[in-house]
Amino acid sequence: MGRLIIRICLLLVLLSAVGIPTISFAAEKLPADTTLLERTCTDCHDLEQITGKSAYMAEWQKIVKRMMAYDSNEISQIDKLKVLKYIKENLAIDGPGGRARQEAETGK
């Protein structure tokens, strides 16, 4: 298994050295369905700004609450809960997808 990882890393280094575009791993880190996040959050923020943020769930909850205070008519309570669920499962450091994502990025 270790040799396979080393070979893949070497292949990626070689491909990037000769100018062949490599696969973007950022797209793999996000589930395919970011529709709700895009609909509720991207009027004011780029999707990359949101998905690139590294925060624990407690901080995400404060952020969503603060954003809803700006324009609470735009986001229903149900959508708020769905957004928080998405964040917990995919972006929060202490969420199931977040911790694994962070560890994969740091190599730990």
Gaussian input, Z-matrix of N, CA and C with variables (Angstrom, degrees):
# hf/3-21g

backbone

0 1
 N
 C     1     B1
 C     2     B2     1     A1
 N     3     B3     2     A2     1     D1
 C     4     B4     3     A3     2     D2
 C     5     B5     4     A4     3     D3
 N     6     B6     5     A5     4     D4
 C     7     B7     6     A6     5     D5
 C     8     B8     7     A7     6     D6
 N     9     B9     8     A8     7     D7
 C    10    B10     9     A9     8     D8
 C    11    B11    10    A10     9     D9
 N    12    B12    11    A11    10    D10
 C    13    B13    12    A12    11    D11
 C    14    B14    13    A13    12    D12
 N    15    B15    14    A14    13    D13
 C    16    B16    15    A15    14    D14
 C    17    B17    16    A16    15    D15
 N    18    B18    17    A17    16    D16
 C    19    B19    18    A18    17    D17
 C    20    B20    19    A19    18    D18
 N    21    B21    20    A20    19    D19
 C    22    B22    21    A21    20    D20
 C    23    B23    22    A22    21    D21
 N    24    B24    23    A23    22    D22
 C    25    B25    24    A24    23    D23
 C    26    B26    25    A25    24    D24
 N    27    B27    26    A26    25    D25
 C    28    B28    27    A27    26    D26
 C    29    B29    28    A28    27    D27
 N    30    B30    29    A29    28    D28
 C    31    B31    30    A30    29    D29
 C    32    B32    31    A31    30    D30
 N    33    B33    32    A32    31    D31
 C    34    B34    33    A33    32    D32
 C    35    B35    34    A34    33    D33
 N    36    B36    35    A35    34    D34
 C    37    B37    36    A36    35    D35
 C    38    B38    37    A37    36    D36
 N    39    B39    38    A38    37    D37
 C    40    B40    39    A39    38    D38
 C    41    B41    40    A40    39    D39
 N    42    B42    41    A41    40    D40
 C    43    B43    42    A42    41    D41
 C    44    B44    43    A43    42    D42
 N    45    B45    44    A44    43    D43
 C    46    B46    45    A45    44    D44
 C    47    B47    46    A46    45    D45
 N    48    B48    47    A47    46    D46
 C    49    B49    48    A48    47    D47
 C    50    B50    49    A49    48    D48
 N    51    B51    50    A50    49    D49
 C    52    B52    51    A51    50    D50
 C    53    B53    52    A52    51    D51
 N    54    B54    53    A53    52    D52
 C    55    B55    54    A54    53    D53
 C    56    B56    55    A55    54    D54
 N    57    B57    56    A56    55    D55
 C    58    B58    57    A57    56    D56
 C    59    B59    58    A58    57    D57
 N    60    B60    59    A59    58    D58
 C    61    B61    60    A60    59    D59
 C    62    B62    61    A61    60    D60
 N    63    B63    62    A62    61    D61
 C    64    B64    63    A63    62    D62
 C    65    B65    64    A64    63    D63
 N    66    B66    65    A65    64    D64
 C    67    B67    66    A66    65    D65
 C    68    B68    67    A67    66    D66
 N    69    B69    68    A68    67    D67
 C    70    B70    69    A69    68    D68
 C    71    B71    70    A70    69    D69
 N    72    B72    71    A71    70    D70
 C    73    B73    72    A72    71    D71
 C    74    B74    73    A73    72    D72
 N    75    B75    74    A74    73    D73
 C    76    B76    75    A75    74    D74
 C    77    B77    76    A76    75    D75
 N    78    B78    77    A77    76    D76
 C    79    B79    78    A78    77    D77
 C    80    B80    79    A79    78    D78
 N    81    B81    80    A80    79    D79
 C    82    B82    81    A81    80    D80
 C    83    B83    82    A82    81    D81
 N    84    B84    83    A83    82    D82
 C    85    B85    84    A84    83    D83
 C    86    B86    85    A85    84    D84
 N    87    B87    86    A86    85    D85
 C    88    B88    87    A87    86    D86
 C    89    B89    88    A88    87    D87
 N    90    B90    89    A89    88    D88
 C    91    B91    90    A90    89    D89
 C    92    B92    91    A91    90    D90
 N    93    B93    92    A92    91    D91
 C    94    B94    93    A93    92    D92
 C    95    B95    94    A94    93    D93
 N    96    B96    95    A95    94    D94
 C    97    B97    96    A96    95    D95
 C    98    B98    97    A97    96    D96
 N    99    B99    98    A98    97    D97
 C   100   B100    99    A99    98    D98
 C   101   B101   100   A100    99    D99
 N   102   B102   101   A101   100   D100
 C   103   B103   102   A102   101   D101
 C   104   B104   103   A103   102   D102
 N   105   B105   104   A104   103   D103
 C   106   B106   105   A105   104   D104
 C   107   B107   106   A106   105   D105
 N   108   B108   107   A107   106   D106
 C   109   B109   108   A108   107   D107
 C   110   B110   109   A109   108   D108
 N   111   B111   110   A110   109   D109
 C   112   B112   111   A111   110   D110
 C   113   B113   112   A112   111   D111
 N   114   B114   113   A113   112   D112
 C   115   B115   114   A114   113   D113
 C   116   B116   115   A115   114   D114
 N   117   B117   116   A116   115   D115
 C   118   B118   117   A117   116   D116
 C   119   B119   118   A118   117   D117
 N   120   B120   119   A119   118   D118
 C   121   B121   120   A120   119   D119
 C   122   B122   121   A121   120   D120
 N   123   B123   122   A122   121   D121
 C   124   B124   123   A123   122   D122
 C   125   B125   124   A124   123   D123
 N   126   B126   125   A125   124   D124
 C   127   B127   126   A126   125   D125
 C   128   B128   127   A127   126   D126
 N   129   B129   128   A128   127   D127
 C   130   B130   129   A129   128   D128
 C   131   B131   130   A130   129   D129
 N   132   B132   131   A131   130   D130
 C   133   B133   132   A132   131   D131
 C   134   B134   133   A133   132   D132
 N   135   B135   134   A134   133   D133
 C   136   B136   135   A135   134   D134
 C   137   B137   136   A136   135   D135
 N   138   B138   137   A137   136   D136
 C   139   B139   138   A138   137   D137
 C   140   B140   139   A139   138   D138
 N   141   B141   140   A140   139   D139
 C   142   B142   141   A141   140   D140
 C   143   B143   142   A142   141   D141
 N   144   B144   143   A143   142   D142
 C   145   B145   144   A144   143   D143
 C   146   B146   145   A145   144   D144
 N   147   B147   146   A146   145   D145
 C   148   B148   147   A147   146   D146
 C   149   B149   148   A148   147   D147
 N   150   B150   149   A149   148   D148
 C   151   B151   150   A150   149   D149
 C   152   B152   151   A151   150   D150
 N   153   B153   152   A152   151   D151
 C   154   B154   153   A153   152   D152
 C   155   B155   154   A154   153   D153
 N   156   B156   155   A155   154   D154
 C   157   B157   156   A156   155   D155
 C   158   B158   157   A157   156   D156
 N   159   B159   158   A158   157   D157
 C   160   B160   159   A159   158   D158
 C   161   B161   160   A160   159   D159
 N   162   B162   161   A161   160   D160
 C   163   B163   162   A162   161   D161
 C   164   B164   163   A163   162   D162
 N   165   B165   164   A164   163   D163
 C   166   B166   165   A165   164   D164
 C   167   B167   166   A166   165   D165
 N   168   B168   167   A167   166   D166
 C   169   B169   168   A168   167   D167
 C   170   B170   169   A169   168   D168
 N   171   B171   170   A170   169   D169
 C   172   B172   171   A171   170   D170
 C   173   B173   172   A172   171   D171
 N   174   B174   173   A173   172   D172
 C   175   B175   174   A174   173   D173
 C   176   B176   175   A175   174   D174
 N   177   B177   176   A176   175   D175
 C   178   B178   177   A177   176   D176
 C   179   B179   178   A178   177   D177
 N   180   B180   179   A179   178   D178
 C   181   B181   180   A180   179   D179
 C   182   B182   181   A181   180   D180
 N   183   B183   182   A182   181   D181
 C   184   B184   183   A183   182   D182
 C   185   B185   184   A184   183   D183
 N   186   B186   185   A185   184   D184
 C   187   B187   186   A186   185   D185
 C   188   B188   187   A187   186   D186
 N   189   B189   188   A188   187   D187
 C   190   B190   189   A189   188   D188
 C   191   B191   190   A190   189   D189
 N   192   B192   191   A191   190   D190
 C   193   B193   192   A192   191   D191
 C   194   B194   193   A193   192   D192
 N   195   B195   194   A194   193   D193
 C   196   B196   195   A195   194   D194
 C   197   B197   196   A196   195   D195
 N   198   B198   197   A197   196   D196
 C   199   B199   198   A198   197   D197
 C   200   B200   199   A199   198   D198
 N   201   B201   200   A200   199   D199
 C   202   B202   201   A201   200   D200
 C   203   B203   202   A202   201   D201
 N   204   B204   203   A203   202   D202
 C   205   B205   204   A204   203   D203
 C   206   B206   205   A205   204   D204
 N   207   B207   206   A206   205   D205
 C   208   B208   207   A207   206   D206
 C   209   B209   208   A208   207   D207
 N   210   B210   209   A209   208   D208
 C   211   B211   210   A210   209   D209
 C   212   B212   211   A211   210   D210
 N   213   B213   212   A212   211   D211
 C   214   B214   213   A213   212   D212
 C   215   B215   214   A214   213   D213
 N   216   B216   215   A215   214   D214
 C   217   B217   216   A216   215   D215
 C   218   B218   217   A217   216   D216
 N   219   B219   218   A218   217   D217
 C   220   B220   219   A219   218   D218
 C   221   B221   220   A220   219   D219
 N   222   B222   221   A221   220   D220
 C   223   B223   222   A222   221   D221
 C   224   B224   223   A223   222   D222
 N   225   B225   224   A224   223   D223
 C   226   B226   225   A225   224   D224
 C   227   B227   226   A226   225   D225
 N   228   B228   227   A227   226   D226
 C   229   B229   228   A228   227   D227
 C   230   B230   229   A229   228   D228
 N   231   B231   230   A230   229   D229
 C   232   B232   231   A231   230   D230
 C   233   B233   232   A232   231   D231
 N   234   B234   233   A233   232   D232
 C   235   B235   234   A234   233   D233
 C   236   B236   235   A235   234   D234
 N   237   B237   236   A236   235   D235
 C   238   B238   237   A237   236   D236
 C   239   B239   238   A238   237   D237
 N   240   B240   239   A239   238   D238
 C   241   B241   240   A240   239   D239
 C   242   B242   241   A241   240   D240
 N   243   B243   242   A242   241   D241
 C   244   B244   243   A243   242   D242
 C   245   B245   244   A244   243   D243
 N   246   B246   245   A245   244   D244
 C   247   B247   246   A246   245   D245
 C   248   B248   247   A247   246   D246
 N   249   B249   248   A248   247   D247
 C   250   B250   249   A249   248   D248
 C   251   B251   250   A250   249   D249
 N   252   B252   251   A251   250   D250
 C   253   B253   252   A252   251   D251
 C   254   B254   253   A253   252   D252
 N   255   B255   254   A254   253   D253
 C   256   B256   255   A255   254   D254
 C   257   B257   256   A256   255   D255
 N   258   B258   257   A257   256   D256
 C   259   B259   258   A258   257   D257
 C   260   B260   259   A259   258   D258
 N   261   B261   260   A260   259   D259
 C   262   B262   261   A261   260   D260
 C   263   B263   262   A262   261   D261
 N   264   B264   263   A263   262   D262
 C   265   B265   264   A264   263   D263
 C   266   B266   265   A265   264   D264
 N   267   B267   266   A266   265   D265
 C   268   B268   267   A267   266   D266
 C   269   B269   268   A268   267   D267
 N   270   B270   269   A269   268   D268
 C   271   B271   270   A270   269   D269
 C   272   B272   271   A271   270   D270
 N   273   B273   272   A272   271   D271
 C   274   B274   273   A273   272   D272
 C   275   B275   274   A274   273   D273
 N   276   B276   275   A275   274   D274
 C   277   B277   276   A276   275   D275
 C   278   B278   277   A277   276   D276
 N   279   B279   278   A278   277   D277
 C   280   B280   279   A279   278   D278
 C   281   B281   280   A280   279   D279
 N   282   B282   281   A281   280   D280
 C   283   B283   282   A282   281   D281
 C   284   B284   283   A283   282   D282
 N   285   B285   284   A284   283   D283
 C   286   B286   285   A285   284   D284
 C   287   B287   286   A286   285   D285
 N   288   B288   287   A287   286   D286
 C   289   B289   288   A288   287   D287
 C   290   B290   289   A289   288   D288
 N   291   B291   290   A290   289   D289
 C   292   B292   291   A291   290   D290
 C   293   B293   292   A292   291   D291
 N   294   B294   293   A293   292   D292
 C   295   B295   294   A294   293   D293
 C   296   B296   295   A295   294   D294
 N   297   B297   296   A296   295   D295
 C   298   B298   297   A297   296   D296
 C   299   B299   298   A298   297   D297
 N   300   B300   299   A299   298   D298
 C   301   B301   300   A300   299   D299
 C   302   B302   301   A301   300   D300
 N   303   B303   302   A302   301   D301
 C   304   B304   303   A303   302   D302
 C   305   B305   304   A304   303   D303
 N   306   B306   305   A305   304   D304
 C   307   B307   306   A306   305   D305
 C   308   B308   307   A307   306   D306
 N   309   B309   308   A308   307   D307
 C   310   B310   309   A309   308   D308
 C   311   B311   310   A310   309   D309
 N   312   B312   311   A311   310   D310
 C   313   B313   312   A312   311   D311
 C   314   B314   313   A313   312   D312
 N   315   B315   314   A314   313   D313
 C   316   B316   315   A315   314   D314
 C   317   B317   316   A316   315   D315
 N   318   B318   317   A317   316   D316
 C   319   B319   318   A318   317   D317
 C   320   B320   319   A319   318   D318
 N   321   B321   320   A320   319   D319
 C   322   B322   321   A321   320   D320
 C   323   B323   322   A322   321   D321

   B1=1.4510
   B2=1.5232
   B3=1.3455
   B4=1.4589
   B5=1.5217
   B6=1.3283
   B7=1.4665
   B8=1.5229
   B9=1.3254
   B10=1.4626
   B11=1.5205
   B12=1.3133
   B13=1.4632
   B14=1.5198
   B15=1.3249
   B16=1.4650
   B17=1.5219
   B18=1.3300
   B19=1.4681
   B20=1.5264
   B21=1.3263
   B22=1.4710
   B23=1.5232
   B24=1.3214
   B25=1.4652
   B26=1.5231
   B27=1.3241
   B28=1.4636
   B29=1.5223
   B30=1.3228
   B31=1.4584
   B32=1.5255
   B33=1.3155
   B34=1.4645
   B35=1.5241
   B36=1.3220
   B37=1.4627
   B38=1.5179
   B39=1.3265
   B40=1.4638
   B41=1.5233
   B42=1.3185
   B43=1.4617
   B44=1.5234
   B45=1.3153
   B46=1.4578
   B47=1.5223
   B48=1.3256
   B49=1.4605
   B50=1.5215
   B51=1.3228
   B52=1.4635
   B53=1.5196
   B54=1.3074
   B55=1.4573
   B56=1.5138
   B57=1.3160
   B58=1.4584
   B59=1.5218
   B60=1.3266
   B61=1.4635
   B62=1.5229
   B63=1.3182
   B64=1.4541
   B65=1.5170
   B66=1.2991
   B67=1.4615
   B68=1.5217
   B69=1.3067
   B70=1.4585
   B71=1.5212
   B72=1.3182
   B73=1.4561
   B74=1.5191
   B75=1.3290
   B76=1.4668
   B77=1.5168
   B78=1.3151
   B79=1.4622
   B80=1.5196
   B81=1.3245
   B82=1.4573
   B83=1.5210
   B84=1.3133
   B85=1.4544
   B86=1.5187
   B87=1.3160
   B88=1.4558
   B89=1.5177
   B90=1.3071
   B91=1.4594
   B92=1.5236
   B93=1.2984
   B94=1.4603
   B95=1.5249
   B96=1.3201
   B97=1.4560
   B98=1.5262
   B99=1.3138
   B100=1.4617
   B101=1.5253
   B102=1.3234
   B103=1.4643
   B104=1.5210
   B105=1.3193
   B106=1.4638
   B107=1.5213
   B108=1.3105
   B109=1.4599
   B110=1.5243
   B111=1.3162
   B112=1.4608
   B113=1.5261
   B114=1.3167
   B115=1.4684
   B116=1.5240
   B117=1.3237
   B118=1.4588
   B119=1.5227
   B120=1.3101
   B121=1.4653
   B122=1.5260
   B123=1.3200
   B124=1.4633
   B125=1.5234
   B126=1.3209
   B127=1.4638
   B128=1.5277
   B129=1.3206
   B130=1.4649
   B131=1.5285
   B132=1.3220
   B133=1.4631
   B134=1.5230
   B135=1.3332
   B136=1.4637
   B137=1.5235
   B138=1.3144
   B139=1.4615
   B140=1.5303
   B141=1.3292
   B142=1.4595
   B143=1.5264
   B144=1.3344
   B145=1.4631
   B146=1.5286
   B147=1.3138
   B148=1.4650
   B149=1.5262
   B150=1.3077
   B151=1.4649
   B152=1.5235
   B153=1.3166
   B154=1.4593
   B155=1.5144
   B156=1.3162
   B157=1.4650
   B158=1.5219
   B159=1.3188
   B160=1.4581
   B161=1.5216
   B162=1.3323
   B163=1.4659
   B164=1.5233
   B165=1.3121
   B166=1.4667
   B167=1.5232
   B168=1.3151
   B169=1.4596
   B170=1.5223
   B171=1.3213
   B172=1.4669
   B173=1.5274
   B174=1.3291
   B175=1.4648
   B176=1.5239
   B177=1.3363
   B178=1.4651
   B179=1.5230
   B180=1.3334
   B181=1.4657
   B182=1.5228
   B183=1.3249
   B184=1.4684
   B185=1.5266
   B186=1.3202
   B187=1.4681
   B188=1.5225
   B189=1.3313
   B190=1.4684
   B191=1.5275
   B192=1.3182
   B193=1.4687
   B194=1.5316
   B195=1.3275
   B196=1.4686
   B197=1.5291
   B198=1.3216
   B199=1.4648
   B200=1.5295
   B201=1.3168
   B202=1.4676
   B203=1.5226
   B204=1.3204
   B205=1.4636
   B206=1.5255
   B207=1.3297
   B208=1.4583
   B209=1.5233
   B210=1.3154
   B211=1.4642
   B212=1.5259
   B213=1.3127
   B214=1.4648
   B215=1.5201
   B216=1.3175
   B217=1.4661
   B218=1.5202
   B219=1.3086
   B220=1.4608
   B221=1.5307
   B222=1.3255
   B223=1.4591
   B224=1.5257
   B225=1.3098
   B226=1.4691
   B227=1.5284
   B228=1.3112
   B229=1.4654
   B230=1.5275
   B231=1.3226
   B232=1.4716
   B233=1.5243
   B234=1.3382
   B235=1.4607
   B236=1.5274
   B237=1.3263
   B238=1.4692
   B239=1.5253
   B240=1.3245
   B241=1.4652
   B242=1.5266
   B243=1.3275
   B244=1.4693
   B245=1.5266
   B246=1.3374
   B247=1.4648
   B248=1.5280
   B249=1.3304
   B250=1.4646
   B251=1.5312
   B252=1.3209
   B253=1.4712
   B254=1.5264
   B255=1.3369
   B256=1.4633
   B257=1.5313
   B258=1.3339
   B259=1.4624
   B260=1.5248
   B261=1.3233
   B262=1.4701
   B263=1.5207
   B264=1.3259
   B265=1.4632
   B266=1.5199
   B267=1.3424
   B268=1.4588
   B269=1.5204
   B270=1.3263
   B271=1.4570
   B272=1.5196
   B273=1.3199
   B274=1.4643
   B275=1.5228
   B276=1.3205
   B277=1.4616
   B278=1.5215
   B279=1.3319
   B280=1.4559
   B281=1.5221
   B282=1.3205
   B283=1.4611
   B284=1.5171
   B285=1.3338
   B286=1.4633
   B287=1.5226
   B288=1.3075
   B289=1.4581
   B290=1.5118
   B291=1.3058
   B292=1.4555
   B293=1.5099
   B294=1.3078
   B295=1.4598
   B296=1.5278
   B297=1.3082
   B298=1.4651
   B299=1.5231
   B300=1.3216
   B301=1.4674
   B302=1.5187
   B303=1.3280
   B304=1.4549
   B305=1.5246
   B306=1.3170
   B307=1.4569
   B308=1.5235
   B309=1.3209
   B310=1.4665
   B311=1.5230
   B312=1.3375
   B313=1.4602
   B314=1.5223
   B315=1.3343
   B316=1.4632
   B317=1.5240
   B318=1.3272
   B319=1.4543
   B320=1.5145
   B321=1.3344
   B322=1.4763
   B323=1.4960
   A1=110.54
   A2=116.07
   A3=120.47
   A4=112.36
   A5=115.91
   A6=119.96
   A7=111.51
   A8=116.12
   A9=120.33
   A10=110.43
   A11=116.91
   A12=121.00
   A13=110.39
   A14=116.50
   A15=120.38
   A16=110.30
   A17=117.44
   A18=120.89
   A19=111.58
   A20=116.68
   A21=120.27
   A22=109.96
   A23=117.29
   A24=120.91
   A25=111.09
   A26=116.71
   A27=120.24
   A28=111.56
   A29=116.56
   A30=120.69
   A31=110.57
   A32=117.17
   A33=120.63
   A34=111.64
   A35=116.97
   A36=120.80
   A37=109.94
   A38=116.90
   A39=120.63
   A40=111.72
   A41=116.69
   A42=119.87
   A43=111.48
   A44=117.08
   A45=118.85
   A46=110.74
   A47=117.67
   A48=121.21
   A49=111.87
   A50=117.78
   A51=120.27
   A52=112.23
   A53=117.09
   A54=120.14
   A55=115.64
   A56=118.39
   A57=120.31
   A58=107.50
   A59=117.17
   A60=118.66
   A61=111.43
   A62=115.19
   A63=120.22
   A64=109.78
   A65=115.85
   A66=121.62
   A67=109.18
   A68=116.27
   A69=120.37
   A70=109.18
   A71=116.39
   A72=120.19
   A73=111.68
   A74=118.56
   A75=120.92
   A76=110.76
   A77=117.26
   A78=120.19
   A79=111.37
   A80=117.26
   A81=120.26
   A82=112.33
   A83=117.54
   A84=121.16
   A85=112.35
   A86=116.95
   A87=120.71
   A88=110.40
   A89=116.91
   A90=118.96
   A91=109.90
   A92=115.77
   A93=120.55
   A94=112.76
   A95=117.83
   A96=120.22
   A97=111.86
   A98=115.86
   A99=121.38
   A100=110.30
   A101=116.86
   A102=122.36
   A103=112.66
   A104=117.89
   A105=120.59
   A106=110.90
   A107=116.91
   A108=121.02
   A109=110.24
   A110=116.51
   A111=120.52
   A112=111.05
   A113=116.41
   A114=120.45
   A115=112.11
   A116=117.23
   A117=119.85
   A118=114.14
   A119=118.51
   A120=119.69
   A121=115.38
   A122=118.07
   A123=118.84
   A124=114.69
   A125=118.29
   A126=118.39
   A127=109.55
   A128=115.92
   A129=121.13
   A130=113.30
   A131=118.16
   A132=122.05
   A133=110.41
   A134=115.72
   A135=120.22
   A136=108.17
   A137=116.49
   A138=120.97
   A139=110.77
   A140=116.75
   A141=121.11
   A142=111.39
   A143=116.89
   A144=120.66
   A145=110.11
   A146=116.08
   A147=121.18
   A148=110.31
   A149=116.46
   A150=120.25
   A151=112.48
   A152=117.27
   A153=120.68
   A154=114.01
   A155=117.20
   A156=121.33
   A157=110.51
   A158=114.80
   A159=121.00
   A160=108.13
   A161=116.48
   A162=120.71
   A163=110.29
   A164=114.21
   A165=120.16
   A166=109.14
   A167=116.70
   A168=121.94
   A169=112.30
   A170=118.29
   A171=120.93
   A172=110.92
   A173=116.59
   A174=120.09
   A175=110.72
   A176=116.88
   A177=120.46
   A178=110.61
   A179=117.38
   A180=120.16
   A181=110.89
   A182=117.23
   A183=121.00
   A184=110.97
   A185=116.10
   A186=120.59
   A187=110.44
   A188=116.93
   A189=120.61
   A190=110.28
   A191=117.12
   A192=120.82
   A193=110.36
   A194=116.68
   A195=121.14
   A196=111.13
   A197=117.16
   A198=120.29
   A199=110.65
   A200=116.82
   A201=119.82
   A202=111.27
   A203=117.57
   A204=120.97
   A205=110.63
   A206=117.19
   A207=120.44
   A208=111.40
   A209=115.83
   A210=119.35
   A211=109.86
   A212=116.36
   A213=120.73
   A214=113.06
   A215=118.25
   A216=120.77
   A217=112.14
   A218=117.08
   A219=121.04
   A220=112.96
   A221=116.84
   A222=120.51
   A223=109.13
   A224=115.93
   A225=119.95
   A226=109.64
   A227=116.29
   A228=120.58
   A229=110.80
   A230=116.24
   A231=120.00
   A232=110.12
   A233=116.80
   A234=119.81
   A235=111.22
   A236=116.83
   A237=120.50
   A238=109.78
   A239=116.47
   A240=120.32
   A241=111.41
   A242=116.51
   A243=120.21
   A244=110.90
   A245=116.53
   A246=120.76
   A247=109.69
   A248=116.73
   A249=120.21
   A250=111.37
   A251=116.88
   A252=120.62
   A253=110.01
   A254=116.42
   A255=120.90
   A256=110.10
   A257=115.65
   A258=120.18
   A259=110.39
   A260=116.69
   A261=120.21
   A262=111.04
   A263=116.58
   A264=120.58
   A265=113.72
   A266=117.46
   A267=118.83
   A268=116.08
   A269=118.20
   A270=119.56
   A271=114.89
   A272=118.05
   A273=120.89
   A274=110.78
   A275=116.00
   A276=120.56
   A277=110.56
   A278=116.27
   A279=119.55
   A280=113.32
   A281=117.33
   A282=121.44
   A283=110.55
   A284=118.45
   A285=121.17
   A286=113.91
   A287=117.94
   A288=119.88
   A289=112.44
   A290=116.61
   A291=121.44
   A292=113.67
   A293=117.13
   A294=120.84
   A295=110.21
   A296=116.87
   A297=120.41
   A298=110.46
   A299=116.28
   A300=120.57
   A301=110.08
   A302=116.72
   A303=120.49
   A304=111.19
   A305=117.06
   A306=120.75
   A307=111.11
   A308=116.97
   A309=120.32
   A310=110.62
   A311=116.49
   A312=120.37
   A313=111.84
   A314=117.08
   A315=120.60
   A316=112.45
   A317=116.68
   A318=121.06
   A319=114.22
   A320=117.30
   A321=121.04
   A322=110.97
   D1=-42.87
   D2=-179.70
   D3=-63.18
   D4=-39.01
   D5=179.30
   D6=-67.00
   D7=-35.37
   D8=178.52
   D9=-63.97
   D10=-43.59
   D11=179.15
   D12=-63.39
   D13=-42.54
   D14=178.32
   D15=-61.97
   D16=-43.44
   D17=179.41
   D18=-63.12
   D19=-41.07
   D20=178.82
   D21=-64.40
   D22=-43.95
   D23=178.57
   D24=-61.36
   D25=-44.35
   D26=178.01
   D27=-62.21
   D28=-40.66
   D29=178.44
   D30=-62.12
   D31=-43.92
   D32=178.78
   D33=-63.58
   D34=-39.85
   D35=177.53
   D36=-63.25
   D37=-45.23
   D38=179.49
   D39=-63.21
   D40=-43.70
   D41=179.93
   D42=-63.66
   D43=-40.50
   D44=179.61
   D45=-71.18
   D46=-30.22
   D47=179.78
   D48=-68.96
   D49=-32.56
   D50=-179.17
   D51=-93.79
   D52=3.89
   D53=174.17
   D54=88.57
   D55=6.29
   D56=177.39
   D57=-79.89
   D58=126.91
   D59=-178.62
   D60=-60.90
   D61=136.67
   D62=177.62
   D63=-98.78
   D64=166.49
   D65=-179.23
   D66=-71.46
   D67=136.98
   D68=176.28
   D69=-81.59
   D70=119.24
   D71=179.80
   D72=-78.28
   D73=-18.00
   D74=-179.79
   D75=-60.94
   D76=-38.38
   D77=-179.54
   D78=-66.18
   D79=-31.12
   D80=-179.77
   D81=-73.29
   D82=-21.84
   D83=-176.45
   D84=-76.83
   D85=-18.49
   D86=-179.04
   D87=-104.91
   D88=137.29
   D89=173.69
   D90=-62.39
   D91=156.16
   D92=-175.93
   D93=-61.57
   D94=-32.69
   D95=-173.40
   D96=-94.26
   D97=87.68
   D98=174.38
   D99=-103.83
   D100=15.72
   D101=-174.65
   D102=-55.60
   D103=-49.33
   D104=-178.48
   D105=-63.53
   D106=-42.94
   D107=178.48
   D108=-61.37
   D109=-43.13
   D110=178.31
   D111=-64.27
   D112=-43.16
   D113=-177.09
   D114=-67.39
   D115=-38.47
   D116=-173.95
   D117=-92.29
   D118=-22.02
   D119=-170.51
   D120=-118.25
   D121=-22.34
   D122=-170.81
   D123=-86.59
   D124=4.46
   D125=170.82
   D126=-67.35
   D127=-31.55
   D128=-177.41
   D129=-111.65
   D130=-21.04
   D131=-174.00
   D132=-132.14
   D133=150.28
   D134=170.03
   D135=-74.59
   D136=147.58
   D137=178.31
   D138=-58.71
   D139=-37.29
   D140=-179.83
   D141=-64.51
   D142=-34.76
   D143=178.20
   D144=-63.51
   D145=-39.62
   D146=-178.74
   D147=-73.29
   D148=-51.70
   D149=-174.80
   D150=-72.27
   D151=-19.44
   D152=179.08
   D153=-84.83
   D154=-9.74
   D155=-177.68
   D156=-74.50
   D157=134.94
   D158=177.92
   D159=-107.62
   D160=108.27
   D161=-177.42
   D162=-150.99
   D163=153.81
   D164=174.31
   D165=-77.97
   D166=162.77
   D167=-175.83
   D168=-59.39
   D169=-38.74
   D170=179.70
   D171=-60.03
   D172=-39.10
   D173=177.83
   D174=-69.88
   D175=-41.11
   D176=177.40
   D177=-58.74
   D178=-40.73
   D179=179.70
   D180=-62.18
   D181=-40.50
   D182=177.34
   D183=-65.18
   D184=-40.09
   D185=179.99
   D186=-63.51
   D187=-48.22
   D188=-179.36
   D189=-62.52
   D190=-41.42
   D191=178.24
   D192=-61.60
   D193=-43.27
   D194=179.01
   D195=-64.71
   D196=-41.16
   D197=-179.75
   D198=-67.28
   D199=-37.15
   D200=178.77
   D201=-67.43
   D202=-28.48
   D203=178.51
   D204=-66.21
   D205=-28.12
   D206=178.17
   D207=-68.79
   D208=-41.32
   D209=-176.79
   D210=-151.64
   D211=73.51
   D212=-175.50
   D213=-69.00
   D214=-17.54
   D215=179.50
   D216=-73.50
   D217=-22.48
   D218=-176.03
   D219=-80.08
   D220=-28.61
   D221=-175.30
   D222=-119.55
   D223=121.89
   D224=178.37
   D225=-75.50
   D226=162.99
   D227=177.58
   D228=-62.48
   D229=-35.16
   D230=178.41
   D231=-65.83
   D232=-45.02
   D233=177.89
   D234=-64.38
   D235=-36.78
   D236=176.91
   D237=-58.13
   D238=-46.75
   D239=179.78
   D240=-64.42
   D241=-38.20
   D242=178.23
   D243=-65.80
   D244=-40.95
   D245=178.18
   D246=-63.32
   D247=-45.35
   D248=179.03
   D249=-62.86
   D250=-37.46
   D251=177.38
   D252=-64.31
   D253=-44.77
   D254=177.94
   D255=-59.47
   D256=-46.69
   D257=-179.37
   D258=-60.96
   D259=-45.16
   D260=-178.87
   D261=-61.24
   D262=-43.49
   D263=-175.84
   D264=-76.87
   D265=-22.25
   D266=-171.02
   D267=-126.55
   D268=-27.43
   D269=-171.57
   D270=-118.57
   D271=-35.07
   D272=-176.10
   D273=-62.93
   D274=136.20
   D275=-179.44
   D276=-57.31
   D277=-40.10
   D278=-177.69
   D279=-92.46
   D280=8.76
   D281=175.29
   D282=-86.09
   D283=167.18
   D284=-176.87
   D285=-60.02
   D286=-40.28
   D287=179.10
   D288=-85.48
   D289=-29.08
   D290=-176.60
   D291=-67.47
   D292=-46.10
   D293=-179.17
   D294=-62.64
   D295=-45.02
   D296=179.22
   D297=-64.54
   D298=-39.13
   D299=179.65
   D300=-63.92
   D301=-44.86
   D302=-179.46
   D303=-64.28
   D304=-42.34
   D305=179.54
   D306=-65.66
   D307=-36.82
   D308=178.39
   D309=-65.87
   D310=-37.62
   D311=-179.44
   D312=-69.61
   D313=-37.91
   D314=-177.29
   D315=-89.02
   D316=-12.25
   D317=178.55
   D318=79.50
   D319=16.83
   D320=179.75
   D321=-91.99

